[in-house]
Amino acid sequence: MPGVCESTRLSGNGVPARGVVPREVALWVLAAVVLLALGLHFHGLRVFNDSYHYLSEAENIRAGNGFTTSIIHYDVERRTGRVPAPMTTYPFGYPLLIAAANVAGLPFETGAVLWSGLAYLGLVLLVWTGARLLEFGPVSTRIALAATVLSSWGLLWGVSMMTEALFTAVSTAAVLLIVRHEKAALSSPPRYRPGLLLAANLLVVAAYTIRYAGLFLFLALLLYFGARYLFARTADNLRSIALAGVSGAIIGALIWRNILITGTWRGGNDKEIYEGVAFMASRLVVSLYGLLVGGATSTLIQAAVAASGLLLLVAVALLWRSRSSLGAPRLLFFPCLYLAVYSAAMVYTGAFTVIQLNPRYLYPLLPLLALVGVKLAATAWPGLPSKPARLAFTAAVALFLAACGSGNLLRMFQPYFKPFHVQIAPWMDEPTPSGESMREWIERHADPGEILAATRGNATSYLLRRPILSLASQSTSSQVWDEEAVRSAMDAYGARFLILYPTLYQIEYEQAPLFSEVLAGRVPAWLGVATRTPNIVVLEVRTPSSGPQRQSSARPPGFAGLGR
């Protein structure tokens, strides 16, 4: 496999080759910028269900309401009985950055995507830095860069109002700082770099405030330096554990906040389920495959990946028969430990929480998978004992790279589903029996800042720029929306209107007896049809119960809306 094992090659003056020069890296960054522009052209600003919550919290931060959300969607928020409710299901780091961008004059949506795009571009520099730390040659570096820049998942998250790209960049930076510290410790003479460890620990905290999966990074850090101290009880290893205690204390304080507000350290996602560890382990493998091939489903690509796997097994078998060792460098120990801890934690999370394991949740590992995979391939090559082994290994790597590359390129600009607010936006402009649009009818009959109840509450809140009591499906909620539950929730929040979308398939309608009854024309006596269009039904409470109504005095932020 010529060129891939260049990490030991020397330049003409006897200095180890440094791989790709900064001028070429600038071209990779430029290529990433072009891809972002194309992604925005073909996909627009990508919005997911989580995005609505990030934007709501960002607007509440700007309105002076703290880390709260005006979308009462999850059980932990609904139990507070407040509008806006404390947001604990998602960490506050990303909304805080969105709010900061808004302070600088950017619309909330633009700020959200700006952070994602910058993170996607930053990964180019981080992978290049990792390649230099691991002493890659030019070809090895280009393979790692291509795996990062040409990932269809990377491009998707780079144009999305989601945390994936930002979390990936921050967690990768933390891992590379640990690698840099370890490289200094292995130098001659050894150097202990507490500043690097402190910076890494602060990045671990930052990762946790962006996604709770940052806890997996902290666990890997603690395991790594704890194991080192057990094997060598040196003052440096003890100081490393003490520095890890800094990030541990901050993360612990944030976990304690979740416990105080919600009663659970997770902050949300507290619905009890069990999918089975073995089943989730198989989902991990499938998700990893989907991550590497960009989500492509081509049979030809599947066959190519399978063939490359068989060839790789042949090469590994020949390597083992020759009694050769892979000789993984020590600098890979911590990245590999993090990959293992993160993967095991995601299997556990998928088995015991409502989170569905898929390539999205493995994307934060992609840059490290590229760096570790290329380094292991370059390290294994010299140990291959024969020409057949080298041919099998080279063919396996080439076939695998071709399959992954073609899969990502094929998937990169294929259309994705429309966000829910885009689907229902035209329906809000449909005329009601009174002649005005549904949006105008709601604005005329609902007081400013008044909370509404709705299915698809996330998207409805975003469209109408109102607080919403979102009647979530049982995929994320333990609540069964029968008549008593809906009435109790609407009374508790003082919601007079309930919005349903009869033509938009929603699992809530299959799981919620009241919704099915209403759509079948059997409306309970305490509700009445206030107005309707072919795609939207608005029900109004006719006889509210005498129970207490909980309203908030917080300033309603309202959403800026796309294009504003």
GUKOLPA-729112 format. One record per residue (C-alpha): residue in one letter; x, y, z. Coordinates in steps of 0.02 Angstrom, whole numbers, padded with zeros to 5 digits, always signed. Layout:
! residues N
aXYZ;...
//
This chain:
! residues 564
m+00000+00000+00000;p+00125+00130-00057;g+00110+00301+00018;v+00001+00256+00166;c+00145+00200+00277;e+00244+00360+00251;s+00244+00411+00433;t+00423+00352+00455;r+00486+00424+00293;l+00622+00557+00304;s+00637+00712+00201;g+00796+00754+00109;n+00875+00839+00260;g+00841+00693+00377;v+00690+00772+00462;p+00532+00666+00475;a+00409+00707+00337;r+00270+00822+00396;g+00140+00766+00272;v+00023+00895+00199;v+00085+01075+00203;p-00024+01220+00263;r-00051+01282+00085;e-00136+01119+00040;v-00236+01121+00201;a-00303+01291+00148;l-00366+01207-00012;w-00453+01074+00092;v-00536+01210+00195;l-00587+01298+00034;a-00661+01135-00030;a-00759+01119+00132;v-00824+01297+00110;v-00881+01255-00066;l-00969+01099-00003;l-01056+01201+00132;a-01116+01324+00002;l-01181+01181-00106;g-01261+01101+00046;l-01352+01262+00087;h-01405+01277-00095;f-01476+01101-00106;h-01536+01075+00073;g-01559+01249+00145;l-01543+01276+00332;r-01580+01104+00402;v-01703+01101+00546;f-01741+00948+00654;n-01857+00923+00802;d-01714+00960+00922;s-01679+01122+00829;y-01843+01199+00885;h-01792+01173+01066;y-01619+01249+01041;l-01695+01402+00960;s-01828+01419+01094;e-01699+01412+01233;a-01587+01536+01142;e-01730+01659+01127;n-01774+01637+01311;i-01593+01671+01357;r-01600+01832+01257;a-01766+01877+01338;g-01688+01860+01511;n-01779+01700+01557;g-01622+01597+01585;f-01599+01419+01523;t-01783+01388+01487;t-01893+01335+01342;s-02064+01392+01285;i-02098+01220+01207;i-02172+01110+01343;h-02138+00946+01255;y-02051+00820+01366;d-02121+00746+01526;v-01991+00832+01637;e-02041+01003+01570;r-02226+00969+01585;r-02207+00915+01766;t-02138+01086+01813;g-02303+01170+01770;r-02209+01325+01711;v-02199+01425+01551;p-02060+01443+01504;a-01997+01284+01587;p-01818+01247+01640;m-01730+01158+01497;t-01635+01005+01555;t-01672+00878+01417;y-01538+00965+01313;p-01384+01054+01383;f-01374+01242+01372;g-01207+01264+01281;y-01270+01271+01102;p-01420+01385+01139;l-01302+01499+01236;l-01190+01514+01084;i-01341+01547+00972;a-01396+01685+01091;a-01219+01758+01089;a-01224+01764+00899;n-01391+01853+00910;v-01314+01982+01026;a-01190+02013+00885;g-01336+02050+00769;l-01365+01882+00684;p-01537+01802+00671;f-01555+01651+00784;e-01562+01530+00637;t-01409+01606+00554;g-01311+01598+00716;a-01359+01417+00744;v-01300+01362+00572;l-01146+01474+00583;w-01081+01378+00733;s-01113+01213+00643;g-01026+01272+00486;l-00875+01338+00581;a-00862+01173+00674;y-00866+01077+00509;l-00726+01185+00442;g-00632+01171+00606;l-00631+00982+00590;v-00519+01001+00436;l-00388+01087+00542;l-00410+00966+00686;v-00387+00812+00575;w-00233+00892+00497;t-00166+00927+00672;g-00200+00747+00722;a-00110+00684+00567;r+00042+00789+00614;l+00039+00726+00793;l+00033+00546+00731;e+00167+00584+00599;f+00065+00541+00445;g+00137+00555+00273;p+00051+00655+00134;v-00058+00512+00069;s-00113+00458+00242;t-00157+00636+00287;r-00259+00659+00128;i-00357+00500+00162;a-00401+00559+00338;l-00447+00732+00274;a-00555+00660+00134;a-00647+00548+00258;t-00691+00703+00359;v-00727+00832+00223;l-00820+00716+00103;s-00931+00637+00235;s-01113+00664+00186;w-01155+00663+00372;g-01026+00797+00404;l-01101+00908+00270;l-01277+00878+00336;w-01230+00928+00513;g-01127+01074+00445;v-01285+01156+00376;s-01400+01105+00519;m-01463+01190+00676;m-01399+01042+00777;t-01258+01007+00899;e-01175+00864+00804;a-01041+00963+00713;l-00998+01073+00862;f-00989+00928+00984;t-00881+00829+00863;a-00758+00973+00845;v-00746+01008+01033;s-00729+00825+01084;t-00601+00791+00947;a-00499+00941+01003;a-00501+00876+01183;v-00439+00704+01127;l-00300+00780+01021;l-00241+00886+01168;i-00223+00725+01269;v-00127+00647+01125;r-00013+00799+01117;h+00017+00787+01304;e+00059+00602+01287;k+00179+00639+01145;a+00270+00764+01255;a+00279+00633+01394;l+00358+00510+01272;s+00488+00634+01210;s+00667+00637+01265;p+00678+00705+01395;p+00497+00674+01448;r+00396+00832+01477;y+00240+00850+01582;r+00120+00978+01508;p-00013+01022+01639;g-00074+01167+01532;l-00124+01045+01394;l-00216+00935+01518;l-00307+01082+01593;a-00360+01142+01421;a-00417+00966+01377;n-00521+00955+01536;l-00603+01122+01500;l-00647+01060+01327;v-00723+00905+01406;v-00835+01019+01510;a-00878+01119+01353;a-00922+00957+01263;y-01039+00908+01406;t-01128+01076+01396;i-01158+01046+01210;r-01212+00863+01221;y-01229+00754+01373;a-01123+00627+01278;g-00977+00732+01339;l-00994+00627+01496;f-00926+00479+01396;l-00770+00580+01356;f-00747+00620+01540;l-00765+00436+01586;a-00633+00389+01458;l-00517+00523+01527;l-00542+00462+01705;l-00515+00280+01657;y-00359+00321+01559;f-00268+00420+01692;g-00335+00311+01832;a-00262+00157+01746;r-00097+00247+01718;y-00087+00290+01902;l-00122+00109+01952;f+00020+00049+01841;a+00141+00191+01886;r+00107+00287+02047;t+00201+00442+01995;a+00170+00622+02044;d+00133+00667+01863;n-00003+00535+01849;l-00078+00592+02013;r-00080+00772+01952;s-00166+00712+01793;i-00305+00634+01898;a-00318+00794+02000;l-00339+00896+01840;a-00474+00775+01784;g-00558+00815+01948;v-00579+00994+01888;s-00689+00941+01743;g-00771+00811+01854;a-00821+00941+01983;i-00899+01056+01852;i-00990+00915+01766;g-01048+00852+01935;a-01121+01023+01976;l-01216+01023+01811;i-01281+00848+01845;w-01336+00905+02018;r-01434+01046+01936;n-01527+00917+01832;i-01566+00815+01987;l-01632+00965+02081;i-01746+01016+01938;t-01803+00848+01870;g-01755+00715+01997;t-01645+00625+01871;w-01461+00649+01832;r-01500+00632+01647;g-01606+00789+01650;g-01734+00707+01536;n-01761+00553+01427;d-01824+00467+01585;k-01952+00355+01503;e-01916+00176+01555;i-01887+00059+01409;y-01778-00092+01374;e-01725-00136+01197;g-01595-00266+01242;v-01407-00244+01248;a-01375-00377+01115;f-01498-00294+00997;m-01418-00124+01025;a-01245-00198+00996;s-01306-00256+00825;r-01379-00082+00796;l-01208-00011+00837;v-01129-00112+00697;v-01266-00062+00574;s-01250+00120+00626;l-01062+00116+00606;y-01083+00049+00431;g-01208+00186+00392;l-01088+00316+00460;l-00944+00258+00351;v-01041+00242+00188;g-01138+00403+00215;g-01306+00319+00237;a-01304+00248+00059;t-01409+00091+00035;s-01337+00031-00131;t-01319-00157-00143;l-01157-00134-00241;i-01082-00031-00100;q-01135-00161+00027;a-01053-00296-00077;a-00893-00194-00093;v-00883-00166+00096;a-00914-00351+00127;a-00779-00400+00002;s-00655-00278+00080;g-00694-00353+00250;l-00656-00529+00188;l-00493-00473+00109;l-00445-00385+00270;l-00478-00544+00369;v-00364-00639+00251;a-00226-00510+00277;v-00248-00513+00466;a-00244-00703+00467;l-00081-00702+00370;l-00014-00569+00487;w-00058-00677+00638;r+00019-00833+00561;s+00182-00740+00539;r+00181-00700+00727;s+00196-00516+00683;s+00123-00385+00796;l+00015-00240+00744;g+00120-00134+00859;a-00010+00000+00889;p+00081+00157+00946;r+00050+00217+01122;l-00018+00381+01057;l-00172+00285+00999;f-00213+00216+01171;f-00323+00358+01230;p-00414+00386+01063;c-00451+00199+01055;l-00511+00198+01236;y-00627+00344+01199;l-00696+00256+01045;a-00730+00101+01149;v-00808+00194+01297;y-00917+00301+01185;s-00978+00151+01085;a-01016+00049+01242;a-01106+00197+01319;m-01212+00221+01163;v-01262+00037+01169;y-01317+00062+01349;t-01406+00225+01308;g-01498+00146+01162;a-01550-00003+01266;f-01618+00092+01416;t-01677+00263+01351;v-01787+00329+01211;i-01633+00374+01108;q-01631+00270+00948;l-01453+00223+00901;n-01413+00273+00721;p-01267+00350+00624;r-01309+00523+00691;y-01252+00473+00865;l-01089+00398+00801;y-01039+00546+00694;p-00934+00624+00835;l-00817+00474+00816;l-00785+00495+00630;p-00628+00606+00635;l-00547+00492+00764;l-00599+00336+00669;a-00513+00408+00516;l-00354+00451+00610;v-00345+00287+00706;g-00391+00181+00556;v-00262+00259+00441;k-00127+00249+00575;l-00162+00065+00610;a-00160+00027+00424;a+00008+00115+00404;t+00077+00024+00556;a+00017-00147+00500;w+00086-00135+00323;p+00270-00163+00363;g+00228-00318+00465;l+00138-00409+00325;p+00242-00564+00292;s+00217-00597+00107;k+00165-00525-00058;p-00007-00611-00052;a-00039-00533+00118;r+00010-00361+00055;l-00098-00381-00100;a-00248-00434+00003;f-00222-00291+00125;t-00200-00162-00013;a-00353-00225-00107;a-00457-00223+00053;v-00409-00044+00095;a-00432+00018-00084;l-00601-00067-00102;f-00660-00004+00066;l-00608+00175+00029;a-00691+00168-00141;a-00853+00101-00068;c-00858+00229+00072;g-00811+00372-00044;s-00941+00329-00176;g-01075+00304-00043;n-01044+00475+00034;l-01037+00562-00134;l-01199+00481-00190;r-01289+00529-00030;m-01215+00702-00010;f-01342+00802-00111;q-01491+00686-00110;p-01648+00768-00041;y-01691+00748+00143;f-01863+00753+00220;k-01946+00921+00240;p-01945+00990+00418;f-02118+00984+00497;h-02136+01172+00503;v-02105+01179+00315;q-02241+01047+00289;i-02372+01136+00392;a-02328+01317+00348;p-02438+01320+00190;w-02582+01250+00291;m-02574+01400+00408;d-02612+01509+00257;e-02766+01409+00204;p-02932+01501+00226;t-03047+01461+00371;p-03237+01466+00355;s-03230+01649+00411;g-03122+01691+00259;e-02962+01733+00352;s-02811+01619+00352;m-02784+01497+00494;r-02635+01597+00553;e-02739+01757+00556;w-02880+01669+00647;i-02763+01609+00784;e-02684+01780+00803;r-02856+01861+00820;h-02928+01738+00945;a-02776+01695+01053;d-02702+01829+01164;p-02520+01881+01133;g-02407+01759+01221;e-02551+01641+01262;i-02500+01459+01268;l-02582+01340+01144;a-02591+01151+01147;a-02543+01056+00990;t-02481+00897+00914;r-02320+00928+00821;g-02297+01060+00953;n-02113+01092+00914;a-02147+01147+00736;t-02308+01236+00784;s-02218+01341+00914;y-02085+01388+00788;l-02212+01438+00656;l-02329+01537+00767;r-02193+01607+00881;r-02293+01558+01033;p-02270+01451+01187;i-02342+01278+01155;l-02400+01134+01263;s-02339+00997+01148;l-02436+00834+01162;a-02290+00719+01123;s-02303+00541+01063;q-02256+00392+01170;s-02093+00378+01075;t-02028+00514+01191;s-02161+00523+01326;s-02238+00408+01455;q-02402+00502+01444;v-02553+00421+01363;w-02660+00562+01295;d-02834+00506+01341;e-02972+00631+01374;e-02931+00653+01558;a-02744+00680+01526;v-02772+00809+01389;r-02899+00905+01490;s-02790+00903+01645;a-02637+00966+01550;m-02732+01103+01459;d-02814+01160+01620;a-02648+01161+01712;y-02570+01275+01583;g-02724+01378+01545;a-02725+01322+01363;r-02891+01364+01278;f-02852+01300+01104;l-02794+01129+01042;i-02721+01115+00865;l-02727+00950+00771;y-02662+00906+00597;p-02779+00769+00532;t-02691+00744+00363;l-02515+00735+00434;y-02474+00559+00492;q-02435+00563+00676;i-02405+00417+00789;e-02490+00519+00926;y-02658+00483+00842;e-02633+00295+00853;q-02578+00304+01035;a-02697+00440+01097;p-02879+00389+01117;l-02943+00568+01124;f-02862+00621+00960;s-02932+00469+00869;e-03106+00506+00936;v-03099+00690+00887;l-03039+00653+00711;a-03179+00526+00694;g-03302+00666+00733;r-03336+00620+00915;v-03288+00778+01010;p-03310+00776+01201;a-03431+00900+01276;w-03297+01008+01357;l-03218+01039+01186;g-03289+01115+01029;v-03225+01140+00852;a-03178+01323+00844;t-03123+01324+00662;r-03046+01209+00534;t-02968+01194+00363;p-02938+01035+00263;n-02771+01010+00353;i-02793+01091+00525;v-02926+01074+00660;v-02931+01197+00805;l-03029+01144+00959;e-03078+01264+01097;v-03111+01225+01280;r-03296+01261+01313;t-03305+01214+01496;p-03136+01221+01586;s-03121+01126+01748;s-03107+01215+01913;g-02927+01159+01941;p-02786+01284+01963;q-02713+01362+01807;r-02528+01394+01802;q-02469+01539+01697;s-02298+01617+01685;s-02252+01798+01707;a-02092+01773+01607;r-02074+01877+01451;p-02128+01774+01298;p-01984+01781+01174;g-02071+01717+01018;f-01972+01646+00872;a-01891+01756+00743;g-01939+01637+00604;l-01841+01586+00450;g-01789+01731+00341;r-01804+01859+00479;
//
